[in-house]
Amino acid sequence: MTTAMPPIDVVILTWNDGPLLDVAVASVHGSEGVEARTIVVDNGSDPPASPALRDGDLLVRNDANRGVAPGRNQGVRAGASPYVCLLDSDARLHVGSLAALVAALEADPRIGLVAPVFDGQTPTASGGRAPTLARKVGRVLGRTAEYDGPEPTGDAWDVDFAIGACQLFRRTAFDEVGGLDESFFYGPEDADYCMRLRLAGWRVQQVAAAGCEHPPRRRNRKLLTRRGLQHAWAVSRFLWRHRRYQHLVSR
């Protein structure tokens, strides 16, 4: 007798996102082919978030903005499902995408994390090659696409990392590497997480059949702001931490 898989935990971190949050939650509730439980972590919104949850969902409230990695770790650890999805509060899953991601994850026990292709972006712009100093400089100068690499083929393909706006992963993989690094307050915790998964022997893939609507990140040229400086410092730490593992970075 086959035991049914428990609902997937979908963790949505929010901070002052207003009605966008309800759109994200509704996309989870509209999933087909799999059962999903929504875990919303309110990172100190003012006024407090009041998402339209259903029975079995969970709302976790923080008094202040703890940062992306701590908030997401908190949501993951509030659940128990063997599969966990991280979804941005301004993202919307396509119907059937969650099931497509689960199928891709189950296709190979070595796959630790899978991600969709985002609307309006090439597959490689939805993830792809890990950040390097040259790519960061080229992006700032507007001369290169930060993550673009060779166009993928097939139903799923291996990537250096997948953007954290939507990721589905095994809880065992998350636990093995210790979750997201909470010393990253604002980026690039997603790239660091994927790199550490790959160092531990897990594969990271994008899935053609899975789609997600998510506004592309706007390029922030205002470096001398608190958020800009936080991000620049975090990227510098990422590049220094992984300098010895360039063999894991696609050329």
NORNOR-V746079 format. One record per backbone hydrogen bond with DSSP energy under -1.0 kcal/mol. NH is the residue of the N-H (numbers start at 1). CO is the residue of the C=O. If there is no record, write none. Layout:
nh	co
NH	CO
NH	CO
This chain:
nh	co
8	35
9	83
10	37
11	85
12	39
14	41
20	17
21	18
23	19
24	20
25	21
26	22
27	23
28	24
29	25
30	26
31	28
37	8
39	10
40	58
41	12
42	60
43	14
44	42
53	51
57	54
58	38
60	40
62	42
68	185
71	67
72	68
73	69
74	70
75	71
76	72
77	73
79	76
84	169
85	9
86	167
87	11
88	165
91	88
92	213
94	211
97	94
100	96
101	97
102	98
103	99
104	100
105	101
106	102
111	108
112	203
113	203
114	168
115	205
117	210
119	212
121	118
128	161
129	147
136	132
137	133
138	134
139	135
140	136
141	137
142	139
143	138
144	138
157	206
159	204
160	128
161	128
163	126
166	163
167	86
168	114
169	84
170	112
171	82
174	170
175	171
176	172
177	173
179	174
184	181
192	188
193	189
194	190
195	191
196	192
197	193
198	194
199	195
200	196
201	198
202	197
203	110
205	113
206	157
207	115
208	155
210	207
212	117
213	92
223	221
225	223
229	225
230	226
231	227
232	228
233	229
234	230
235	231
236	232
237	233
238	234
239	235
240	236
241	237
242	238
243	240
245	242
248	245
249	246
